[in-house]
Amino acid sequence: MGKEYPFSESTLGGKVAAGTGLSVYCLTCRRRAVLDLAELVKRFGPDQPCLHWDLLKIIYCHECRGAGRDDRNLQFTNHALTPEQRKGWTPENPLTYGLKL
């Protein structure tokens, strides 16, 4: 599998192919979660944009919504694999290396 250039992680499929992860932090209730990218790809497709404003349209804080608070006051963080985690990594086997994809 060769690298494609220019490199882009602007879609969910691009993030899965790159082997990176994504987490979300609710600025209202301070809860954190690692997003399951493989599940998001199944639900929204690999071409779903994953920039901040795109993710706010599809992701919300369940706790805040249930309590009637602002449920879209979210911050997203990208996660890269370390060089040690990249050894032997493939998009078909992401869980082996600690990312919840």
N, C-alpha and C positions, 0 to 999 in steps of 0.2 A: 504494500500500500504506500504510494508516494504522497508527498505533501503537495497540496494545491496552493498556488499563490495567485493573487494576494490572499493571505490568510484572513478569515473573517469568522467571528463568532456572533454575528448579528441575528442569528436564528437559533431556535432550540436544536435543530438538526446539526447545525454547525458546532454548537457547544458539545453535543454528544460525540460527534466525529473527532473533535479536538481532545476529548477526554477531560474536559474541565467541569467544574461543578458550580452551583449557584445556591446561595442561601438568602433568606429573607429575615429582616428584623422589623418588628412593629415598634414604631416610635411612640405609640400611644400606651401600650401595655407592656412593652419591653420583652415580648416573647420572641424567640428565635426558632427557625426551622431550616433544615437542609432540604432543598426541593428535590423531588424525584423527577429528574429530567426525562428519563425513559417513559414514565407515566404521562408527563406533560406532552411529550411527542405523540404518544398514542391518542391522547385526548384532543390536541389542537393541531397536530401535524408537524412535520419537520421544518416547514417553511414559516412557522409562527415566529414573528420578530420577538427578540428578547431584550430589547433595550428598556430602560426604566419605564418610560411612558407606555410601552406596549404591554409590559408585565402588569402594570397597574390596572389594565382593562380586564385581566383574567384572574388575578390573584388578590385575595383580601384576607384580613385577619378574622378567623372564625370566632375567636373569643370576643373581640371588640364588636363584631356584627351582632352577636348574641346579646351583648350588654347595651346595644344601642349607641355605641361610641363610633367615632370616625374609624372605619375599617380599611381605609386605603392610605393611611399614613405610614408607608412602608419604605424601607431602605433595602436595596439588593446588593449583594457582594459576590463577585466572581471568585472562584477558587481554581488554582492551577495545580497540576500534579508536580510533585518534586521529582528531580531526576531519578531518585531511587524508585519512586512509584511508577515511573514511565517504563522501566525495564519490563518488557514482555506484555505491556498493556495493549489491548485491542478494543475497538468499540463494541465487539461482541461479548467481551468479558470485563466490564467495568467494575463490578462489585469486588473483584479480587483485590483491588488496590485501594479500598477504603472510601471511595466516593459512592454516595447513595444516588445513583443515576437512574 
